[in-house]
Amino acid sequence: MGFNVSCTPGKNAAAAYMRVTEHVPALVMYLDPVNVAIQLPPFPGGDVVLAKFCREPAREAAKLAAEIDPDDEPAPPERGPRHLLVTGGDGDSGGDY
């Protein structure tokens, strides 16, 4: 069964890594007031699937945060550096002033 959900984070929204049990890790998004838990898939290799999945929203969330609030954090690596060190010639930004 598939379904789509659209939510917006409330003022007290948060995310957390937690363990449902000793052997069941989960990523929980407390969206204020909606909660979403993404748990370990119950099949062999599920831990690798969950790890791969967790890296994807982390990467995409960093891109979104940089896009909507670019001054709060450094850009993710895939957007490239924000500053360029120019050396040599008239544009020398090295240590010699």
C-alpha positions as CSV (number, residue, x, y, z in Angstrom):
1,M,0.0,0.0,0.0
2,G,1.4,3.4,-0.9
3,F,0.3,6.8,0.2
4,N,1.5,10.4,0.1
5,V,1.6,12.8,3.0
6,S,2.2,16.5,3.0
7,C,3.1,18.2,6.3
8,T,4.6,21.4,7.5
9,P,6.8,21.7,10.5
10,G,5.3,23.5,13.5
11,K,7.3,25.8,15.7
12,N,8.4,22.9,18.0
13,A,9.3,20.5,15.1
14,A,12.4,18.4,15.6
15,A,14.0,15.2,14.3
16,A,15.8,12.5,16.2
17,Y,17.6,9.2,16.0
18,M,16.2,6.8,18.5
19,R,15.9,3.1,19.2
20,V,12.4,1.6,19.3
21,T,14.0,-1.5,20.9
22,E,17.6,-2.5,21.3
23,H,17.7,-3.9,17.7
24,V,15.3,-1.4,16.0
25,P,16.8,2.0,15.2
26,A,14.5,4.7,13.8
27,L,14.6,8.2,12.4
28,V,11.7,10.2,14.0
29,M,10.4,13.5,12.7
30,Y,8.3,15.3,15.3
31,L,6.6,17.8,13.0
32,D,4.4,19.4,15.7
33,P,1.8,17.9,15.9
34,V,2.4,15.0,13.5
35,N,5.1,12.4,14.2
36,V,6.7,10.1,11.5
37,A,9.0,7.2,12.4
38,I,11.1,5.6,9.7
39,Q,12.2,2.2,11.0
40,L,14.6,-0.6,10.1
41,P,13.2,-2.7,7.2
42,P,12.4,-6.2,8.3
43,F,14.4,-8.1,5.7
44,P,18.1,-9.1,5.3
45,G,20.2,-6.1,4.4
46,G,17.5,-3.8,5.8
47,D,20.1,-1.9,7.8
48,V,22.0,-1.0,4.6
49,V,18.7,0.1,2.9
50,L,17.9,2.3,5.9
51,A,21.4,3.8,6.0
52,K,21.3,4.6,2.3
53,F,17.8,6.1,2.6
54,C,18.8,8.2,5.6
55,R,21.7,9.7,3.7
56,E,19.4,10.8,0.9
57,P,17.0,13.0,2.9
58,A,20.0,14.4,4.9
59,R,21.6,15.5,1.7
60,E,18.4,16.9,0.2
61,A,17.4,18.6,3.4
62,A,20.8,20.3,3.5
63,K,20.3,21.6,0.0
64,L,16.8,22.9,0.8
65,A,18.1,24.6,4.0
66,A,20.9,26.3,2.1
67,E,18.4,27.4,-0.6
68,I,15.9,29.0,1.7
69,D,18.3,30.3,4.4
70,P,21.7,30.6,2.7
71,D,23.3,32.8,5.4
72,D,22.8,30.5,8.3
73,E,25.0,27.5,7.3
74,P,27.8,26.8,4.8
75,A,26.5,25.4,1.5
76,P,26.5,21.6,1.1
77,P,29.5,20.3,-0.9
78,E,27.5,19.7,-4.1
79,R,26.7,23.5,-4.3
80,G,30.4,24.3,-4.2
81,P,32.3,26.8,-2.1
82,R,31.0,30.3,-1.4
83,H,34.4,32.0,-1.5
84,L,37.3,31.8,-3.9
85,L,40.9,32.3,-3.0
86,V,42.6,34.1,-5.8
87,T,46.4,34.0,-5.8
88,G,48.9,35.8,-7.9
89,G,48.6,38.9,-10.0
90,D,46.5,42.0,-9.1
91,G,43.8,39.8,-7.4
92,D,46.2,38.3,-4.8
93,S,44.2,37.5,-1.7
94,G,47.1,35.8,0.1
95,G,48.8,36.9,3.3
96,D,50.9,39.8,1.8
97,Y,48.9,43.0,2.0
